Amino acid sequence: MAAKNKTKKKVFLWKGTDRYGIKKSGIIESLNIDLAKAQVERDGIKIIKIKKKPIEIFPTPIKVADITLFSRQLATMTAAGVPIIRALDTIIESVYKNNSLKRLILNLKITLEKGNTLADSLRMHPKYFDKLFCNLCEAGEESGTLDIMLDRIASHREAIESIKKKVKKALTYPAMVIGVAIIVTWVLLNFAIPAFAEIFTSSGTKLPTITRITIDISEFTQQFWWIIVLLLIILFISYKFARKRYPITQKWIDFSLLKLPVIGTVIRKSALARFARTLETTTAAGMPLMDALKAVAPATGNIKYEDATLFVRDEVSKGKTMLSAASQTGVFPGLMLQMIAVGEESGHLEEMLGNLAKIYEEDVDVLVTNLSSALEPIIMIVLGCIVGFLVVSMYVPMFSLGEAL
């Protein structure tokens, strides 16, 4: 074990200048600081400062947007004729603060230097690079069109990322209003209502049922607030566990979200847009339809559409047309079925899918724009009912108190 620890590589951060005096910085793995310095200087860098990378208690997470940006940078540089290794070096230097991302790209570079392909190097990090990303890179390396494939990957990820942002934007407003409603209700129950309750108790006035219920709720939240917090934590942990252990949990959530008014429509349209955009990308890359549909399934973002896509794949493998299989699922609208039919008959399925993606992406844009105005009256009514109930329950006894005086 001791021998194993001695040969374990460490990570070093360095700063220096190149042969033209331009400041450079980067990250490198080596057995010790002297070897690390020698490796950097071998590339024509004059070291100014080099040190062992400190242990990060809370390392910066690598976001999906970081991988999307990385794919665009790599696509741009390979299209310009820059070798992959050199392109990775340049990207490492351009990354600021996010050492986790630097380490990931460095690992890719080290794996490539050992003679592995880019696709194989990416497959060693499935958390960040999905099967679609790896398969398209492999197809590009085998056909000598890696720069074109990387561009398609980057464009695809940017399109999907744009759809995700629109859906998040659609859900932000209602989430904020619900959050404000919870805070306002909590403040009233814990500060305003206890003051009124003290006045009513001292006056000896008989309280109406609505007031008694409100005061009981207020007293419960004051004395047993920790039970509410504990229950919320248990529910959250249980949800995380059930989602990971029992896939049916996520299936139920995905199906339920699709039934919500307005929001369900946004999720449905975004799933259709992802389906069309991803299938367009894979077919344009020359991927066989069976493999393309397998890659498309998880990209839809909703289990209902994922299951439907896998069903289409199974039926197509049995010799059925994509139109016939998609029609049986009941989840794809008439417009999509018509466009698929035209694409299959004319041999321009890729073009039809691109048009479908644009249509549904534009629909998502319109829905997100109109969502706030559509949900605002519903949320205001619910919020008004909650606050109104609390206020009325406190003012009803005031009339009896006024008459007694």
N, C-alpha and C positions, 0 to 999 in steps of 0.2 A: 504493500500500500504506500509505503514511504517513497519508493522509487517512482510510483505512478504520480504522486504529488509533485515530485521534482520536475517531471517532464511536462507538467500541465502548463499550458501557455497563459500568459497574463495579457491584459489589455493596457496599452499606453496611449496617452494623448500627447501630441506634439505640435509645436509651432516653429516655423522657420521661414526661410526665403529661398526662392528658386534661383537659377543661374542669371535671371534678369533682374533680381532684387525684389520681385513681387512676393508679398507676404502670403504664406500658405499655412494651413493647419489641417490636422487629420487625426485618425485613430488607427492603431496597428496592433496586431497580436504577435507576441514573441515570448521566448523563454525567459529573457531578462532585459533590463534596460539597455545594456551595452549592445546586444544583438538587435534590439529594436532601433536604436540610434543608427547602427550600421546599415540596416535595411532601408531606412529613410534616406540616408546620405547616398546610398547606392543609386537612388533615383534623381540625384543632382540637387538635393535639398540641403541647405546649410541650417543645421538645428540651432534654434535660439533657446527653446525650452522643451523639455520632455519629462513627463511624469507618469506614474502609474495611475490608472483611472480609479478614482475613489469609489468605494462601494455605495450604491444608491439604495437607501432604505425604501424610498418610494420612486422607483424608476418611471420616467416619462412614458406613458403608453403610446404605442404606435396605432394611429387611427386609420380608418379606411381611406380618408382623404389623403393621408401621407403616402399610402401605397399608390393611390391614383396619380398623385403628383410625381412620384418616383417613376411610374410607368410612362408618363408623358415626357419626362426629362430623358429617360433612356431611349424612347422612340425618336425624339428629336435629334439626339446625338448620333444614334446608329444611322439615321437617315442622312446625316451629314458626313458619314463615312468614318466616324470615330470608332476605334476598336472597343469591344465590350469592357475589357479590363480598364482601359483608360477612361471610358465613360463613367464607370463605377467610382474610380478615383475622384473624378471631377464632382460627381454627385455627393460623395462623402464630404468633400471640402465645402460644398454649398449648404450642407445641413448645419443649422445652428441650434444649440441647446438640447435637441433631442438625441441624446447619446444612444438610446435604445435603437433608433432608426439607423444611426451610424454603425452600430455593432451588427445589425442585420445585414446591411449592405456590405460591410467588411467580410462577414461570413460568406456571402455570395461570391465575393471576389476571391477569397482563399480557396473555396471549392472549385471555382473555375480554373484557378492556377494549377490545381492538382490534375486537371485534364477532364473534368466533368463538363457536360453540356449545360447551357443555361437552364434548360427545362428541368434537368435532374437536380441542379442546384436549387431551383425554386421549389421543387417537390420536397426538399428537406425542411421547408418552412410552411406546412399546410395551413397554419393559423393565419398567415398573411397572403398566401398565394393559392387561390382555389384551383380546381381541376381545369376549369376553362382557361385560365391564365397560362397554366403549365402546358396544356395540350396545344394551344395556339402557338406558343413559343417553340414547342417541339416540331410542329408542322412547318413553321418558318425556318427553323434550322435545317430540316431535312430537304426543303425545297429551295433553300438559298434566298428566301424572301423574309428574313427575320425582321428587317426594318419595316416592311409593310405590315407584318403581323403585329409588331409592337405598337404601330400607329393605330391599328384596328382595336387592339386591347385598350389603349389609352382612350380612344374615342368612345368605346363602349362603356368603360368605367366612368368616364365623365358624364355620359348620358344617364346612366343608372344613378350616379351620385346626385345629379340634378333632380331626378324624380324623387329620390329619398328626401332631399332638402325641402321640396315642395310639400310632401306629405307631412314632414315634421312641422313646417310652417303652418299647415292647415290645423294641426293638433295643438300648437302652442297657445293660441288665443283661448280656446275653451279650457285648457289646462290651467292657464293663469287665472281666469275668472273663477274657476272652481276652487283654486288655491286661496284666492281672496275671500271667497264665501266661507271657507272653512276657518280662516283666521278671524274674520268678523264674528262668526258664530261663537268661536272659542272665547273671544274677548267679552262678548255680551254675557255668556254663561258664567264666566269666572270673575267679572268685575262689575258689570252694570246690574245684572239680576240679583246678586247677593245684597247690593245696597237697597234695592226695592224690597227684597224679602225681609230685611231687618225692620224696615218701616212698617210693613204689613203685620209682622209678628208683634211688634210693640203696640200696635193699635188694637190688636185683638179682633180684627175684622175677619169674618168668615170668607175664605178664599174660594173662588170658582175652580172647577175641575181643571180648566185649561191652565190656570195660574199655578195650581198645585203640581201639575205634571211638569211644567217648566222649571219650577223651583227644585223639584226632586232630581231632574236631569242636571241642573246646575250644581246641586250638592254632590251628586255622584261624580261629576267631572272634577270637582275640587278635591274630593277625598280619594278617588280611585283613578286619577288621570294616568297613573303608572300602569294600570291594567290595560287601558286603551292603547298606550304606547307599546306595551308588551305584546298585545294581541296583533297590532300592526306589524311588529317585527317578526312574530311567529308566522303570520300570513305571508309576509314577503319571503322569508326563508323557505316556507313550505311550497310556495309557488316556484321558487328557483329550483328546489329539489325535485318537485313533481315534473317541471318542464324538462329537466335533464334526464330523469329516470323513466318517466312515463310520457312518451310522445303524444298520447291522446290528449294531454293537458294543453299543449300548444295547438293541437288540431281544433279543440273546442274553442280556444281563444280566437284563432284565426277565423273560424266559421262565425263566431259571435260578432266579431268586428265588421264583417261583411254585411250583417243585418242592421247595423246602426244607421239611422237616417243621416244623409249628407256625407258623413265621414266614411261610411261603408262604400258609397259610390266612388269617393276619392281613392280608397284602397283598391277597389275593383279595377278602376281605370289604370292605376299605376301598375298593378300586376299584369294587365294586358299589354301595357307599354313595355314593360321589362321583357315579357315573353317575346313580343315582336322584335324588339331591339336586339336581344341576345341571339335569337334564332337567325336574324339577318346577319349578325357578325360571324356566327359559326358557319353558316352556309356560304357566305362570301369568302371565308378562309378555305373553302374546299373540304370541310369536315363532313364525313358521311352523315346522313340524316339521323341514323340510330344514335350515333355518338353526340350529334348536335342536340337532339331532344333530351338526352341524358344530362347534358351540361346545362340546358335551359331550365330544367325542372326546379333546382334549388334557387335559381336566379329570380324566379317570379316573386319571391318574398312572402308567399301565402301558401299554406299547406293544401288548401282546396285546389289551387291552380297547379301546384307541384304534382299532386296526385293525378290531376287531369292530364298533365303533360306526359307523365310516365305511362298512363293508360294509352294515350295516343301512340307512344313509342312501341308499346307491346302489340297494339293492333296493326301498326305499320309493319312490324317485323313478321306478322302473319300474312302479309300480302295486301292489306287494305290500303286505300289511299289515305293521305293525311286528312283530306276533307271529310271522308266517311268516318274516320276515327274521332276527329274533333267534334263532329255533329253529335256523336253518342254521349259525350261528356255532359252536355247541357250547361256548360259554364262559358263557352265562347259565343259571343253575340253574332247576329246575322251578318253584320258588316265584315267581321273578321273571317267568317266562313266563306263569304262571297269572294273576298280578296284572295284567300288561299286557293279557292277553286280556279280563279283566273290565273293565279301564279303557276299552279300545277299544269293547267292546260296549255299555257303559253310558254312554259319553261322559264318564266321570270319571277319565280317565287321570292328570290332575294329582294328584288325591286318592290314587290307588293308588300313584303314585310317591312321594308324601310318606310313606305308610305303609311302603313298601319301604325308604326311606332310614332311617326310625326303626328298623326291624327289624335292618338290617345295621349301623347305628351301635351298637345295643345289643349285637350279636354281637361287634363289635370290642372294646367295653368288657369283655365277659366274657373274651374271648381274651387281651387284654392283662393282665387280672387274674390269669389262670391260667398265663400264659406263663412267668413266673419259676419256678414250681413244676414246670412241664413240662420246661423246659430245664436246670434245676439239676442233676439226676442225670446227664444226658448230658455237660454241661460238666465236672462233677466227675470223671467217669470218664476223660475225655480228659486233664484236668489231672493226675489221679492217675497215669495211665499214663506221661505225659512225665516228671514228677518222680520217679516210682517207678523208671523205667528208669535215670535218672541216679544215683539213690541206690544201687540194687542193683549197678550197674556198678562203683561205687566200693567197695562192701562185700564183694563176692565175693573180691577179692585179699586182703582182710584175714584171711580164714580160712587161706589158704596162708601168709601172713606169720606168723600166730600159730603154725602148726605148725612152721615153720622155726625159730622161737625156742624 
